[in-house]
Amino acid sequence: MNRFLLSLGLTLGLSLVGISDAIALQPAPVRGNAKVEWSKVVETPFDGRVIYDKDFQPGEHELVTTWSANEIRATFTRYWKEIVGYRTEWKTHTYYDRRGRKRYERYADEVPIYESRSQDYEVTSLLIALDGKVYEYTGGEISVELAEALSKAPRDKNVPVRAVLSNGKTVDMAIGTGTTAAWRSLYGNRPQPRTGSSTSAF
């Protein structure tokens, strides 16, 4: 009986690990400050032909995505500044006395010291709005339907994207026309997927 329970526990544990791995997209292999060609199809030794894209709001957040023929990878990063202490700065205040004479007064001012902070969040799914439909990608193989939609992306306007984060929050961003044009090249002659996909349209 104990062996059966142990076996059952291990089976359930492995199943939960599999579920945990499947509920988030793989992180993007590059950061937002990487020296790569953005919004173009490039050849890499590890991932083959890919497109790197980023939506960056200075001092706030960025979404970095990597688009390959079979998979989308994404990393969302939040940026902020935090007060870690104060420093004393001496300043001069200028004023006029009752006789109209200019006076100077020195005073100490406590100025906050800031340090930059950042935190990465897993992206559990991407919602991509294309041709009147919203495609939900949750990882794994890109479906034929989504690949076809990407291959016909508009050339002259951005594509809205909503990232669903591991903390439950969502962030709305956009994929620019440089990347959408590269989509047409990458997905136009995409081979058929090897397995089932985790993409749905609604």
Residue, then its C-alpha position, 0 to 999 in steps of 0.5 A: m500500500n505504501r509503495f502504491l501511494l509513493s508511486l501515485g505521489l510521484t506520478l502526480g508530482l511529475s504531472l504537476v511539474g509538466i503542468s507548471d512547465a506548460i503554463a508559461l512561455q519560454p523566456a526570450p534568449v536576449r535582453g532589451n539592451a542586446k546588440v542584435e538586429w531587431s525586427k528582422v529575420v536573422e540566422t542564429p546558431f542556436d534557434g535558426r531563423v528568428i525575429y527579435d522584437k521589443d516594446f520598451q517604455p523607458g523607466e517603466h517596462e519592456l516586453v522582449t519577444t523572439w519569433s521562430a517558425n515553431e515557437i514564440r518566446a517572451t520576457f516581460t521586465r518591470y523597471w523602477k527606482e527605489i530610495v535607498g538613502y539620503r545625502t546632504e546638499w548645501k544650497t543658497h537662498t537669496y532674499y532681500d532684507r527690509r532695506g532692500r539689500k540682497r542677502y544670502e543664506r546657506y541651508a542644508d537640504e536632504v536629497p534622496i538617493y535612488e537606485s535602479r531596480s528591475q524584475d522579470y515576469e514569466v509570460t503565461s500567454l500572448l493575445i495577438a489581435l490579427d484580422g479581426k480575431v484574437y489568437e491566444y498563444t500559451g507556448g509550444e508549437i505555433s498552430v497553422e492558423l496562427a502562422e497563416a495569420l502572422s504571414k498575412a500581417p498588415r504592412d502599414k500598422n502595428v499589431p496589438v498584443r496583450a501579455v498575460l503575466s504570471n502575477g495575473k496582470t496584463v500589459d497591452m503593447a504593440i508589434g511594430t511594422g518592421t516586425t510584422a513585415a518580417w513575420r510575412s517572410l518568416y511564416g510565409n513558407r513555414p513547414q507544417p508543425r510536428t505536434g499539436s499546438s497551444t494556440s486558439a482564436f476567438 
